[in-house]
Amino acid sequence: MQGWIEGIQSSIDFMEEHLTEPLDITKIAGIAGLSPFYYQRIFGALCGITVGDYIRARRMTLAARELAGTDAKVIDTALKYGYDSPDSFARAFQRFHGISPSAAKEPGTPLKSFAPLHIKLSLEGGNMLDYRISEKAPFTIVGIKRRFNSDTSYEEVPKFWDEWLAQGKDRPIMGTFGACIDCNGKDFDYWIADVYFPWEEIPEGCEARVIPGGLWAQFRCTLKTLQSTNTQIWSEWLPSLKEYSLAGDYSLEVYLEPSETDKEYVCYIWVPLKKN
């Protein structure tokens, strides 16, 4: 779907034009014609960087150029690029450039630069995705949840699983699902959950949530290929999809026990769709 690529490029151009102003993810995603939840996932898969990290990298790049090439004061540059105090600006600048803002004013000081992104969709071929599209009735999950930010979720969600697995036999649920459910465009709830049946009691510390029925694209993978499959879905399969579009601000990971013929855990990534 070429419109997605063009839309995301338009959103990047918008960010570039407003780097000295507050940037709202809902407005950025709207320019691309996507919800914030899906926009951040597709942006990360296509660009290899989160939206927040991209904005910070571009602001730090421009801030360093101004400090090195003009008489701009550190406090004025900090305020220009959205930092409330020189201290917070200095910490961010140090993390990015490895030096203090004042040191950037010294002649010959090496600085880092992150160029604006330009999205191009190239068809490389040779990558196989095993999937099917099927319709499912609504169902309910029960489990534990924790809120995550899209910028840090790739590092933090595995830690959530590690904490849960460390409970051993005391775990109240099996962990059949990993469910990502949008909260406010910036954050999402990640559930470790099972199917819930109404005649069962909800375990202590757990909650229930109804997952709407509808069409799902179901992608088969393994634990080892889960992240690479996820990236391929959002960066290759979905942008080229014409018959369907995304539906609902949620997606699921499904984990199955190995069968007698499987050597490792079989996983599925479920993405809700609607016909165009």
The 8 nearest C-alpha neighbors of each residue, nearest first, counted from 0:
[[1, 239, 238, 240, 2, 241, 3, 237],
 [0, 2, 4, 3, 5, 238, 239, 120],
 [3, 1, 5, 0, 4, 6, 238, 31],
 [4, 2, 6, 1, 5, 0, 7, 238],
 [3, 5, 7, 1, 6, 2, 8, 118],
 [4, 6, 8, 2, 3, 7, 9, 1],
 [7, 5, 31, 3, 9, 4, 8, 2],
 [6, 8, 31, 10, 4, 9, 5, 3],
 [9, 7, 11, 5, 10, 6, 118, 12],
 [10, 8, 12, 6, 7, 11, 5, 13],
 [9, 11, 7, 13, 8, 12, 30, 27],
 [12, 10, 8, 14, 13, 9, 15, 7],
 [11, 13, 9, 15, 10, 14, 8, 16],
 [14, 12, 10, 16, 11, 15, 9, 17],
 [15, 13, 11, 17, 16, 12, 18, 10],
 [16, 14, 12, 13, 17, 18, 11, 115],
 [15, 17, 13, 14, 18, 12, 19, 11],
 [16, 18, 14, 20, 19, 15, 13, 22],
 [19, 17, 20, 15, 14, 16, 58, 80],
 [18, 20, 80, 17, 79, 81, 21, 58],
 [19, 21, 17, 18, 22, 81, 80, 79],
 [22, 20, 23, 81, 19, 18, 17, 80],
 [23, 21, 20, 24, 17, 14, 18, 27],
 [22, 24, 25, 26, 27, 21, 28, 185],
 [25, 23, 27, 26, 28, 35, 22, 184],
 [26, 24, 28, 23, 35, 27, 29, 184],
 [25, 27, 29, 24, 28, 23, 30, 22],
 [28, 26, 24, 30, 29, 25, 10, 23],
 [29, 27, 35, 31, 25, 33, 30, 26],
 [30, 28, 32, 26, 31, 27, 33, 25],
 [29, 31, 28, 32, 27, 10, 26, 6],
 [32, 30, 6, 7, 28, 29, 33, 10],
 [33, 31, 29, 30, 28, 6, 34, 3],
 [34, 32, 28, 31, 38, 29, 37, 35],
 [33, 35, 36, 37, 28, 38, 29, 32],
 [36, 34, 184, 38, 28, 25, 37, 39],
 [37, 35, 184, 34, 38, 39, 181, 248],
 [36, 38, 40, 34, 39, 35, 41, 33],
 [39, 37, 35, 41, 40, 36, 33, 28],
 [38, 40, 42, 37, 41, 36, 43, 35],
 [39, 41, 37, 43, 38, 42, 44, 36],
 [40, 42, 44, 233, 38, 43, 39, 45],
 [43, 41, 39, 45, 44, 40, 46, 38],
 [42, 44, 47, 49, 48, 40, 46, 41],
 [45, 43, 230, 41, 234, 42, 47, 46],
 [46, 44, 234, 42, 43, 47, 41, 233],
 [47, 45, 43, 48, 42, 44, 118, 49],
 [46, 48, 43, 44, 45, 49, 42, 230],
 [49, 47, 43, 46, 52, 53, 50, 42],
 [48, 50, 43, 52, 51, 150, 53, 42],
 [51, 49, 53, 52, 54, 39, 48, 42],
 [50, 52, 54, 53, 49, 55, 150, 48],
 [53, 51, 55, 49, 54, 50, 56, 48],
 [52, 54, 50, 56, 51, 55, 49, 57],
 [53, 55, 57, 51, 52, 56, 58, 50],
 [56, 54, 52, 58, 53, 57, 59, 51],
 [57, 55, 53, 59, 54, 58, 52, 113],
 [56, 58, 60, 54, 59, 55, 113, 53],
 [59, 57, 55, 61, 60, 56, 62, 54],
 [58, 60, 62, 56, 57, 61, 55, 63],
 [61, 59, 57, 112, 63, 58, 62, 113],
 [62, 60, 64, 58, 63, 59, 57, 65],
 [61, 63, 59, 65, 64, 60, 58, 66],
 [62, 64, 66, 60, 65, 61, 67, 59],
 [65, 63, 61, 67, 62, 66, 68, 60],
 [64, 66, 68, 62, 63, 69, 67, 61],
 [65, 67, 63, 64, 104, 68, 69, 71],
 [68, 66, 104, 64, 65, 103, 63, 69],
 [67, 69, 65, 66, 64, 70, 104, 63],
 [70, 68, 65, 71, 66, 67, 64, 104],
 [69, 71, 72, 66, 68, 65, 67, 104],
 [72, 70, 69, 66, 73, 65, 76, 75],
 [73, 71, 75, 74, 76, 70, 66, 77],
 [72, 74, 76, 75, 77, 71, 100, 101],
 [73, 75, 77, 85, 76, 72, 78, 84],
 [74, 76, 78, 72, 77, 73, 79, 71],
 [77, 75, 79, 73, 78, 74, 72, 80],
 [76, 78, 74, 82, 75, 79, 80, 88],
 [77, 79, 82, 81, 75, 76, 80, 83],
 [78, 80, 76, 77, 81, 19, 75, 82],
 [81, 79, 19, 78, 77, 82, 58, 76],
 [80, 82, 78, 79, 77, 83, 19, 20],
 [83, 81, 78, 77, 84, 88, 80, 87],
 [82, 84, 78, 81, 85, 87, 77, 88],
 [83, 85, 86, 87, 82, 88, 77, 78],
 [86, 84, 88, 74, 87, 89, 77, 73],
 [87, 85, 89, 84, 88, 90, 83, 91],
 [88, 86, 90, 89, 84, 85, 91, 82],
 [87, 89, 85, 91, 86, 90, 77, 82],
 [88, 90, 92, 86, 87, 91, 85, 93],
 [91, 89, 93, 87, 92, 88, 86, 94],
 [92, 90, 94, 88, 93, 89, 95, 87],
 [91, 93, 89, 95, 90, 94, 96, 88],
 [94, 92, 97, 98, 90, 99, 96, 91],
 [95, 93, 91, 92, 97, 96, 90, 98],
 [94, 96, 92, 93, 97, 91, 59, 56],
 [97, 95, 93, 98, 111, 92, 110, 94],
 [96, 98, 93, 94, 95, 99, 92, 110],
 [99, 97, 93, 96, 102, 100, 92, 103],
 [98, 100, 102, 93, 101, 89, 92, 103],
 [101, 99, 103, 102, 89, 92, 73, 98],
 [100, 102, 103, 99, 104, 73, 105, 66],
 [103, 101, 99, 104, 100, 105, 98, 108],
 [104, 102, 100, 101, 105, 67, 108, 66],
 [105, 103, 67, 102, 101, 66, 106, 100],
 [104, 106, 103, 102, 108, 107, 67, 101],
 [107, 105, 108, 104, 67, 103, 102, 109],
 [106, 108, 109, 105, 103, 104, 110, 67],
 [107, 109, 106, 105, 103, 110, 102, 104],
 [110, 108, 107, 111, 103, 96, 106, 98],
 [111, 109, 96, 108, 112, 63, 103, 60],
 [110, 112, 96, 60, 113, 109, 95, 63],
 [111, 113, 60, 114, 110, 57, 56, 59],
 [114, 112, 57, 60, 56, 115, 111, 59],
 [113, 115, 112, 116, 57, 60, 56, 117],
 [116, 114, 117, 113, 57, 15, 11, 12],
 [117, 115, 114, 118, 11, 46, 8, 12],
 [116, 118, 119, 8, 115, 11, 12, 46],
 [119, 117, 8, 116, 120, 4, 7, 46],
 [118, 120, 121, 117, 4, 8, 5, 45],
 [121, 119, 122, 118, 4, 1, 235, 238],
 [122, 120, 123, 119, 235, 124, 118, 234],
 [121, 123, 124, 120, 235, 125, 239, 119],
 [122, 124, 121, 125, 126, 120, 235, 127],
 [125, 123, 126, 122, 127, 121, 235, 128],
 [124, 126, 127, 123, 122, 128, 235, 231],
 [127, 125, 124, 128, 123, 231, 235, 228],
 [126, 128, 125, 129, 124, 231, 130, 228],
 [129, 127, 130, 126, 218, 228, 219, 231],
 [128, 130, 219, 218, 127, 131, 220, 217],
 [131, 129, 218, 217, 219, 128, 216, 132],
 [130, 132, 217, 216, 133, 218, 129, 215],
 [133, 131, 216, 215, 217, 214, 130, 134],
 [134, 132, 214, 215, 131, 135, 216, 217],
 [135, 133, 214, 213, 215, 136, 132, 212],
 [134, 136, 212, 213, 214, 137, 133, 215],
 [135, 137, 212, 138, 213, 134, 211, 210],
 [138, 136, 212, 211, 210, 135, 209, 139],
 [139, 137, 210, 209, 136, 140, 211, 212],
 [138, 140, 209, 195, 208, 210, 194, 207],
 [139, 141, 194, 195, 208, 193, 207, 192],
 [142, 140, 207, 192, 195, 193, 206, 194],
 [141, 143, 192, 205, 191, 206, 190, 193],
 [142, 144, 205, 191, 190, 206, 192, 204],
 [145, 143, 190, 189, 188, 191, 142, 146],
 [144, 146, 188, 189, 147, 190, 143, 159],
 [145, 147, 188, 187, 189, 186, 144, 148],
 [148, 146, 187, 186, 152, 188, 149, 145],
 [147, 149, 186, 150, 151, 152, 185, 187],
 [148, 150, 152, 151, 186, 147, 185, 39],
 [149, 151, 148, 49, 152, 51, 52, 50],
 [150, 152, 149, 153, 148, 154, 155, 147],
 [151, 153, 155, 149, 154, 156, 148, 147],
 [154, 152, 151, 155, 156, 157, 150, 149],
 [155, 153, 152, 151, 156, 157, 158, 150],
 [154, 156, 152, 158, 157, 153, 151, 159],
 [155, 157, 159, 158, 152, 154, 153, 160],
 [158, 156, 160, 159, 155, 161, 154, 153],
 [159, 157, 161, 155, 156, 160, 162, 154],
 [158, 160, 156, 162, 157, 161, 163, 155],
 [161, 159, 163, 157, 158, 162, 164, 156],
 [162, 160, 158, 164, 163, 159, 165, 157],
 [163, 161, 165, 159, 160, 164, 158, 166],
 [162, 164, 160, 161, 165, 166, 159, 170],
 [165, 163, 161, 166, 162, 167, 160, 170],
 [164, 166, 162, 167, 163, 161, 160, 170],
 [167, 165, 164, 169, 170, 163, 168, 162],
 [168, 166, 165, 169, 164, 170, 163, 171],
 [167, 169, 170, 166, 171, 164, 165, 172],
 [170, 168, 167, 166, 171, 172, 165, 164],
 [169, 171, 168, 172, 166, 167, 163, 173],
 [172, 170, 169, 202, 173, 203, 142, 205],
 [173, 171, 170, 174, 193, 142, 192, 202],
 [172, 174, 175, 193, 171, 170, 192, 191],
 [175, 173, 192, 191, 176, 193, 172, 177],
 [174, 176, 254, 193, 253, 173, 192, 255],
 [177, 175, 253, 192, 252, 174, 191, 193],
 [176, 178, 252, 191, 190, 251, 192, 253],
 [177, 179, 251, 190, 189, 176, 250, 252],
 [180, 178, 189, 249, 250, 188, 251, 187],
 [181, 179, 249, 188, 187, 248, 178, 189],
 [182, 180, 187, 248, 36, 249, 183, 188],
 [183, 181, 187, 186, 184, 180, 188, 185],
 [182, 184, 185, 186, 181, 187, 35, 36],
 [183, 185, 35, 36, 186, 182, 181, 25],
 [186, 184, 183, 148, 149, 35, 24, 187],
 [187, 185, 148, 147, 182, 184, 183, 149],
 [186, 188, 181, 182, 180, 147, 146, 189],
 [189, 187, 146, 180, 145, 179, 144, 147],
 [188, 190, 179, 144, 178, 145, 146, 187],
 [191, 189, 144, 178, 177, 143, 192, 142],
 [192, 190, 177, 174, 142, 143, 176, 144],
 [191, 193, 142, 176, 174, 141, 190, 140],
 [194, 192, 175, 140, 141, 174, 176, 195],
 [193, 195, 140, 139, 141, 196, 192, 138],
 [196, 194, 140, 141, 139, 193, 197, 199],
 [195, 197, 198, 199, 194, 139, 140, 200],
 [198, 196, 199, 195, 200, 139, 201, 194],
 [197, 199, 196, 200, 195, 201, 194, 139],
 [200, 198, 197, 196, 201, 195, 202, 141],
 [199, 201, 202, 198, 197, 196, 203, 195],
 [200, 202, 205, 199, 203, 206, 141, 207],
 [203, 201, 205, 200, 171, 204, 206, 172],
 [202, 204, 205, 201, 171, 206, 200, 143],
 [203, 205, 202, 143, 206, 142, 201, 171],
 [206, 204, 142, 143, 203, 202, 201, 141],
 [205, 207, 141, 142, 143, 201, 208, 204],
 [208, 206, 141, 140, 142, 139, 209, 205],
 [207, 209, 140, 139, 210, 141, 206, 138],
 [208, 210, 139, 138, 211, 140, 207, 137],
 [209, 211, 138, 137, 139, 208, 212, 140],
 [212, 210, 137, 209, 213, 138, 136, 139],
 [211, 213, 137, 136, 135, 210, 214, 138],
 [214, 212, 134, 135, 136, 215, 211, 271],
 [213, 215, 134, 272, 133, 271, 273, 135],
 [216, 214, 271, 270, 132, 133, 272, 217],
 [215, 217, 132, 270, 269, 131, 271, 218],
 [216, 218, 269, 130, 131, 268, 215, 267],
 [219, 217, 130, 268, 267, 129, 269, 216],
 [218, 220, 267, 129, 266, 130, 217, 268],
 [219, 221, 266, 224, 267, 225, 265, 218],
 [222, 220, 265, 266, 224, 223, 225, 264],
 [221, 223, 225, 224, 264, 266, 265, 220],
 [224, 222, 221, 225, 226, 220, 227, 263],
 [223, 225, 221, 227, 222, 226, 228, 220],
 [226, 224, 222, 228, 227, 223, 221, 220],
 [227, 225, 229, 228, 224, 230, 223, 222],
 [226, 228, 230, 224, 229, 225, 231, 223],
 [229, 227, 231, 225, 230, 226, 224, 232],
 [228, 230, 226, 232, 227, 231, 225, 233],
 [231, 229, 227, 44, 233, 228, 232, 234],
 [230, 232, 228, 234, 235, 229, 233, 227],
 [233, 231, 236, 229, 230, 235, 234, 237],
 [234, 232, 41, 230, 237, 231, 44, 235],
 [233, 235, 45, 231, 44, 232, 230, 41],
 [236, 234, 231, 232, 238, 237, 233, 239],
 [235, 237, 232, 239, 238, 233, 240, 234],
 [236, 238, 240, 239, 233, 235, 232, 234],
 [239, 237, 0, 240, 235, 236, 3, 234],
 [238, 240, 0, 237, 236, 241, 235, 1],
 [241, 239, 237, 0, 238, 242, 243, 236],
 [242, 240, 243, 0, 239, 244, 275, 238],
 [241, 243, 275, 240, 274, 244, 273, 0],
 [244, 242, 274, 275, 273, 241, 272, 240],
 [243, 245, 273, 272, 275, 274, 246, 242],
 [246, 244, 272, 271, 273, 247, 243, 270],
 [245, 247, 272, 271, 273, 244, 248, 270],
 [248, 246, 249, 271, 245, 272, 250, 211],
 [247, 249, 181, 36, 180, 246, 37, 250],
 [248, 250, 180, 179, 247, 181, 251, 178],
 [251, 249, 270, 179, 269, 178, 271, 180],
 [252, 250, 178, 269, 177, 268, 179, 253],
 [251, 253, 268, 177, 176, 267, 178, 269],
 [254, 252, 176, 267, 266, 175, 268, 251],
 [255, 253, 266, 175, 176, 265, 252, 267],
 [256, 254, 265, 266, 264, 257, 253, 175],
 [255, 257, 264, 258, 254, 265, 263, 266],
 [258, 256, 264, 261, 263, 255, 265, 262],
 [259, 257, 261, 260, 256, 262, 264, 263],
 [258, 260, 261, 257, 262, 256, 263, 264],
 [259, 261, 258, 262, 257, 263, 264, 265],
 [262, 260, 258, 257, 263, 259, 264, 265],
 [261, 263, 260, 257, 264, 258, 259, 265],
 [264, 262, 261, 257, 265, 221, 222, 256],
 [263, 265, 257, 256, 221, 255, 222, 266],
 [264, 266, 221, 255, 220, 254, 263, 257],
 [267, 265, 254, 221, 220, 253, 219, 255],
 [266, 268, 219, 253, 218, 252, 220, 217],
 [267, 269, 252, 218, 217, 251, 253, 270],
 [270, 268, 217, 251, 216, 250, 215, 252],
 [269, 271, 250, 216, 215, 272, 268, 217],
 [272, 270, 215, 246, 214, 245, 216, 247],
 [273, 271, 245, 246, 214, 244, 215, 243],
 [274, 272, 243, 244, 246, 245, 214, 275],
 [273, 275, 243, 242, 244, 272, 214, 245],
 [274, 243, 242, 244, 273, 241, 272, 245]]
